[in-house]
Amino acid sequence: MYRLTLLSLASLIAPLALAAQQPTVPHDSVRGAVRAVDVRARTLEVTTGVGFALRVVRLQVPASVPISDRKGGQGEPIKLAALKPGDVIRAVFGGRPTGFVAYTIERVGRMEAGVESRP
């Protein structure tokens, strides 16, 4: 009887222990323009939004995060220092107690300053 109780208890606790060890799953993504890059602190600020509803998302970028450049559809790996203000990126990230942490970053283009002519 003791053995049956112990096995039953273990079968209930084991899945919970395994679930607690699973890595954080990305839960959000952002697409916007790079506002600031701090290579030393490994952070990235992205301005995103629609119309006048703008927000700045600050992401921590661990060294293991893949950063790529979608130039010509290749997706070549680049370094964090290659990102500059005005680059348009797409980032997948998750929330942690210390803030948002990036999981992947892809540079999809660059904002160009254009001059709008009016008739």
PEVEN-V22517 format. One record per backbone hydrogen bond with DSSP energy under -0.5 kcal/mol. NH is the residue of the N-H (numbers start at 1). CO is the residue of the C=O. If there is no record, write none. Layout:
# PEVEN-V22517
nh & co
NH & CO
NH & CO
This chain:
# PEVEN-V22517
nh & co
5 & 1
6 & 2
7 & 3
8 & 4
9 & 5
10 & 6
11 & 7
12 & 8
13 & 9
14 & 10
15 & 11
16 & 12
17 & 13
18 & 14
19 & 15
20 & 16
21 & 17
21 & 18
22 & 19
27 & 93
28 & 93
30 & 91
32 & 89
33 & 47
34 & 87
35 & 45
36 & 45
38 & 43
39 & 37
42 & 38
43 & 38
44 & 59
45 & 36
46 & 57
47 & 33
48 & 46
48 & 55
50 & 53
53 & 50
54 & 52
55 & 48
57 & 46
57 & 55
58 & 56
59 & 44
59 & 57
60 & 100
61 & 42
62 & 60
65 & 62
66 & 103
68 & 105
69 & 76
70 & 107
71 & 69
72 & 70
74 & 71
75 & 69
76 & 69
78 & 67
82 & 79
83 & 80
86 & 34
87 & 84
88 & 109
89 & 32
89 & 87
90 & 106
91 & 30
92 & 104
93 & 28
94 & 101
96 & 99
99 & 96
100 & 58
101 & 94
102 & 60
103 & 92
104 & 92
105 & 66
106 & 90
107 & 68
108 & 88
108 & 106
109 & 88
111 & 86
114 & 112
116 & 114
117 & 115
